Every structure is written in structure tokens, then in C-alpha cells.
């Protein structure tokens, strides 16, 4: 696990000191080692390449794993962030065909696999990764991101420079990119509370989408998708016999086992984040039945009404794990808010809990931890799997209702319904100025279009209707049944752009590697192909996952009330944080958001929160945005 950086100059030299500054800014991601290299293209003197890396040593702890790594046979050079869990199998295949290795690292396997298979090497990798290879023979840069988007890769492209990094802040630190707010990114953030790929908060900085690769050659940039959750030409299964269903569910269980076993590969100890929910408990159960007695780590709160210790202890005792409890208080979490916001590479309304858990877990001596992240998206654990299909049905009925009937009903509802978050979404469900908003996006929406109209100047509005990436995701999902459509959208929207990005940034802020076996890309595609009806059951939550454990999970864990790992931010905003938030929002017109966010509209959001007309997430999003922009955008 690492942080990577690279720059290519076309008719421009790599600026002095830029590689050292950039890699230094990524030290938290890789505290164990670092390196830089400057290359001259052998065919064109006007092309100069700089590559840098910070390394968190997990596989091959020796100096042989040092990056940037050069392949003596081809002259290719790689910088790489992530883990390819099946690298030993790939290495064995390459060795059979005559490839010689000098290290035992997965970095060298990627480098040799690219030399052997070219771009097709991506079809072989199972893991999380973002890497870039300078192809010395073809005089081009090849970069790629893993299929599920677990590891990030950001880039900027201009006439003179192509620059990429694991973090947006490292790109800004080069001084080569104007610190200007992206109109699409800002509206995107206000819509969802995080930035949705390929948008970032910085104009002219993009995120490479998951399952995509790009090629820089002679100043030209080409980007292509090599993998998606929906396999090309593959239809969802229908009319499956009972025998075939049993076989398919067995295959899911086998792939799940395989994913967990693969992700235990490491030359350092691997722990498990254990909350006591179905997802993390499933990881422990799978490890246990494969003969592994894992070390489990749980955050235990001193305040009983905030603690899940009862459930994590039950799982630890049931599977006889080497269990560690990290006891904290709400005040400990409160103290982490400021450093967590400072650690954000992009603004987000989530992530503080992950920052804190990662900090305490790393301090306990753990370098690698498995997480149950993604279980809700892949195995249909959210309430959205029931509510969004119902909303789709309602929206369809509404659209087919005669306009002379629909318009008066809308007017009556708008006049008599209280102006709260839920009713704003109901009002927007049918249409907004004649343009329908899909129920899934409404379910995840932070500020409604009318609220954004008040908050933003004219040039920043209506991103939801112009964002091609969202339209493309929705188009892909339309071929699926209603439940699987939600699974695809949750995986490619909320999970990708909030959960995975927050997990990466907040864990790597402490040099902790987090692995997510429940979203192995082959497992995720396998589950998505199954009928959505198999994934919901009135008696058992996430039945496919529970059944894959074959009765191993305690009944107490399966049927416990679903409870997210949340912080009492509403209580803090009304109490200890009130003066800080009010002061910050009052200064919106004095800093980098001047002329961008309307001060009266921001004050109205705060007043609505105090009056109970809107949730804490709205003023909190503005507070985080203001703090992030003050840290990263010139006023």
C-alpha cells in the first residue's frame, strides 16, 4: 500500500524539487520507504518523466520492494499503490513461461505481467490498485485503477504537463494547477455530500473512474473502461430451477471464501474490524471455518447507549478470536473532528468515524485490517433496496397521470405539506421543471434542486441534469431488475464515492491498510447476476450472505436491529460545536467561497436545522466545505 505521484513534461522539464515535495506530502500513506526517479524518453528529448512513491511495506518487506521499480528486461518503470492478492498465482504462470523475478513483491508481478500481456494484464489481477507504468519501448504512460474503485487515482492534463497522484492535495502542492473551485464538483458535493467520479472539487483535476485505464502518448490522453459490474452481453438469470439455485448459491459461498482467504496474504499481521454486525461477523466466521483464528478489534464506548460491545463480544466469544477492545468516549471522538477534517483529501460529510477507528487500530500495532465495507451494497442490506423500487413505481404512476390531474395535486401538496427534507424529496420525485430525477438519486440527495438554486450562482446549477457519468450509470442499470438496479447504483455511487474514498483517505492518514473482501470484483459481479428477489427476505436480512455462512453466525447477530456506526453530530452541532459552526458560516463571504455560496441561503440552512426543519447533515456539509476550502483553495 502506497502513495504514488508522477509528472510528464512535454517541451517542459520536470520542475526541480517537485518530486520530493509531492512524495513528502504522501508520507502518511507510506511511512516505511520512499523514492523518486527522473527519466528521459529515449525517442524524444522534449519528453521528461518524473515518478515518485511512498511505501507502506506489507508484502516483501525487504529493499527489493522499493519503488519506483524498474524492469531491467524492458526498461519499464512502475509506481504502484495497492495489493494484488493473487500475485503468487500470476507469478507462477509467468515463471512457467520464462519470466525471471528478483523480488517476492506484487509490484514486480504487475510490472512483469504488463511486459508479458500488455493492457490485458488487468484481466488477471484480483485486488485493489492504482498504478502507472512508463512503457520505455512504446514511449507512453499506462495507468489503471482497480475494478471496484477501492484505490484512487487523480490527474491533471494540460498542453505542457500530465500529472497524477493518489491525492488531490499533492497535485495542488505542485503549484502547476490553479486552485479554482469546479462548478460541477461543488454542485455535485451539495447534491450528494461527497464528490462523484470523475468530478473533484478542483477545476481541471479529474478522478480516473473504477475499472478504467488511461494512456498518455505524445501529449494525447486516451481513457477506456476495461471492466464493469455488468458483464457485456450477460443477462440476469431468470426462471432458475431449485437445483440450479442451490448450485449458484454454493458458488457464491465458495467465491466469498476464496476472496477472504486471498485477502489474508501479507507479510505482516492482519486484523479484522469487528462491529458485531452481519458483514464483519461474516468475515470472522469465514476465517474461522478455514482454520484461521483472527485478531479482532472493536471500538467500545464508555457510554452504554452508544456502544455495540455486546454484539462484538458475542461474535468474538462464539468464534474464539484474539479479541481486542479499544475503549473510548464520545469526547475522544469529538476531539478527532478537527484533525479528521484536516485529513480530508476532498470534502465529505462522512468519514470521521473511519478516521478515529483507523487511528486507534494503528496505534494498537495493526498495519492491515479487513473490513465488512460493501456488504450492504452487494448483498442488499440497506432500506433503499425496498424503498427505491416503491418510489420507482410511484414515479411511473405519477408520470402517466394526466397533467390536468397531476398539476393541482402537486400544488395542493406543496401548499399544505411541511417544508422538511422528506417532503422536499416527495415534491421532486415526480418532476423538477419537467425533468425527472431518478428515485435512487433522490434517496441519496442532500440539497434539493430548489435549495441549490438558493445556495449557488446561476453558473453552478443543475449538475444533476448535465452530469454524463450519472446518466451513464443509470443507463447501465436500467437493464437490471429493480433490486439489482439499486445494488449497481449503490456500488457505483454511494459506496464508491463516499465509503471507499473515505475509507482510503482516513485509514491511510494513519498508515493503515484496509481490505474489503465483500467487494472482490468477481464476487460482486457474480452476486449482481442473481435475481434481486433472492436478496430480500422478510425473516432474514441479507439472506444470500447469511446462508453462505451455513448457520455459523449466532442468531443474536443476524436479527439484531440494524445500526450504523454513527456519531452524535446533531447533538454536538446544537451544543459544543454551535459557536464554531455559526462563526464559520458567517465568514462564507470572506473566504474562498465568496461569490459562490450565498451567505443568506447558508444562514437559512442553519436556521432550518435549529428549528428542526432539516437534518444536521445540511449545515454540517457547509461547515466541512468551508473548512476544506480554507485549507486548499486560495481566497
Secondary structure as UniProt FT lines:
FT   STRAND          2..10
FT   TURN            16..17
FT   HELIX           18..25
FT   HELIX           27..29
FT   STRAND          33..40
FT   TURN            45..46
FT   STRAND          47..55
FT   HELIX           63..65
FT   STRAND          69..70
FT   TURN            72..74
FT   STRAND          77..84
FT   TURN            85..86
FT   HELIX           87..96
FT   TURN            97..98
FT   HELIX           106..117
FT   HELIX           118..124
FT   STRAND          127..135
FT   TURN            136..139
FT   STRAND          140..145
FT   TURN            147..148
FT   STRAND          154..157
FT   STRAND          161..165
FT   HELIX           168..172
FT   TURN            173..174
FT   HELIX           183..192
FT   TURN            197..198
FT   TURN            203..204
FT   STRAND          206..207
FT   TURN            210..211
FT   STRAND          212..217
FT   TURN            218..219
FT   STRAND          220..225
FT   TURN            232..233
FT   HELIX           242..262
FT   TURN            263..264
FT   STRAND          270..273
FT   HELIX           278..289
FT   TURN            290..291
FT   STRAND          295..301
FT   HELIX           304..306
FT   HELIX           309..319
FT   STRAND          322..328
FT   HELIX           330..335
FT   HELIX           337..343
FT   HELIX           352..363
FT   TURN            364..365
FT   STRAND          368..370
FT   TURN            373..374
FT   HELIX           375..379
FT   HELIX           384..399
FT   HELIX           403..416
FT   HELIX           421..430
FT   TURN            433..434
FT   HELIX           439..443
FT   HELIX           449..455
FT   HELIX           458..460
FT   HELIX           463..466
FT   HELIX           468..477
FT   TURN            478..479
FT   HELIX           482..489
FT   HELIX           490..500
FT   HELIX           501..508
FT   TURN            509..511
FT   STRAND          513..515
FT   HELIX           517..519
FT   HELIX           521..528
FT   HELIX           532..535
FT   TURN            541..542
FT   HELIX           543..548
FT   TURN            549..551
FT   HELIX           555..558
FT   HELIX           569..574
FT   TURN            575..577
FT   HELIX           578..586
FT   HELIX           588..590
FT   TURN            592..596
FT   HELIX           599..610
FT   TURN            611..612
FT   HELIX           616..632
//
